Amino acid sequence: MRSIGLKLFLGFIAMAALTVGILWFVQAGVMRDSYLKERLQSVSDAIGQAALDGKVDYDTLGEQLNANLVVISKTGDILYRSQGLPMMGMMIRSIQSMVPENANGQAQFVQGQGGSGRYAVLGSAMPGDRYLFAVFSLSDVDEAARILRHQLWIVTILLLFLAVILAVYLSRRLSRPIRAVTAAAHELAKGNLAVSLPVTSRDEIGRLTIALNDLSVELQKTDQLRKELIANVSHELRAPLAVIRGYAETVRDVTWPNDTKRQEQLTLISEEATRLTGVVRDILDYSRLQAGVEKIRQTSFQLRPLLEQVMGRYEQVAQAAGLRLLLQSPEVTIIFDEARLIQVLHNLINNAIDHATPGSAVALVVQEQNGHCRIVVRNEGETIAPEELGRIWERYHRADRAGSRPLGSGLGLAIVRSIFEQHRVSFGVSSDQGTTAFWFDAVCDNAAAAVNQPESDA
């Protein structure tokens, strides 16, 4: 099977050969005949005009035409001939044979002796039954044709040489990106997804390269999602599954007759199953966010009603933990992915409740600052060590705080960080003197806020 580079090379060579062939046909064929016809026509017009005038200075006319002149009567008598008439006997007989039938502009060619070249004989009728003939050499025309053929051979060799060089260069240059795309496609098929080709043009090949690069990126995202999912599942699901299996076997083999023990252990199994469901949900969310599969959809909405709705879900949980919930928020409109904001708030509030000191308050505060809103979730509890603050957003990392309960999947704050990074907003955490605060910024939609602002009384 021929490669595309070879096909391009042969195509360029064929085009060059066709160009040279057309050049030979025009120059050596068409143009050569045109030179001869032009020479014959100019001599014919000159002797025809002289014959009409009657009185002719034969010497001057011969010099002008670079020809030898002969004047002959109808009976074949020579009335005038130039001194330098070549092959006089042969030429006179040729001229006499042309009178009178071929003495009106029809050329006759005579081959010279000893390789002296060709001669042309042209005649024209004169008054008084006389005929004027011009005998001239065609060596200049034949020499021009010979030189032209010689030049054409040089041009042909030069053109073919340059055509080969240009064909090799262009075929390699044009086929190189196609070969690169083909090789990249084979690498993708082998499982090497980290393929990125430079885009060197904006034509169809360039667009194909861009499409292949995009495909590589999407496949890498999918592969990363798969790897993250496998890693997260293997890390997080083993412990609850082991607990569920252990208690299930205990209930089956040991405590089934004991109603109290059986009920306690079945409750633990149910709780572990519920936690396992949350772990799986967190794993899927985190893996999709990290792989870039889950896209954000930012909209403009009123912030306070959403905060009240989220805080309302934690009233009973907070009361059971001996905590108070506080909400401080002005009436503002922000631009954010509403579903992701709810997910962020759930993670941060859950985290605050898990680590808050009983009897204290968990506060959700919104502050307007220079065109954006800063949302803060604050709780009172064990201070986080400074060296832990930089790692608190990492996957599966749990700060070592006294009294903290290792609940959840260990992915909550990692999910929150991924959402913030997708929104490209500032975020952070501070912990000092028993107070820990998680904060992040959101863009305020001032135009929407102005529309929703109630009118004041006049």
KAKASUL-V413191 format. One record per helix or strand of 3 or more residues. SS is the DSSP state (~ for helix, > for strand). FROM is the first residue (numbers start at 1). TO is the last residue. Records with the same first field share a line. If there is no record, write none. Layout:
# KAKASUL-V413191
SS=FROM-TO, FROM-TO
This chain:
# KAKASUL-V413191
~=4-53, 58-65, 88-98, 113-115, 139-190, 204-255, 259-291, 303-312, 315-320, 338-354, 386-389, 412-423, 446-452
>=68-73, 78-81, 108-111, 118-126, 130-137, 299-302, 324-328, 333-336, 361-369, 372-380, 427-432, 435-444
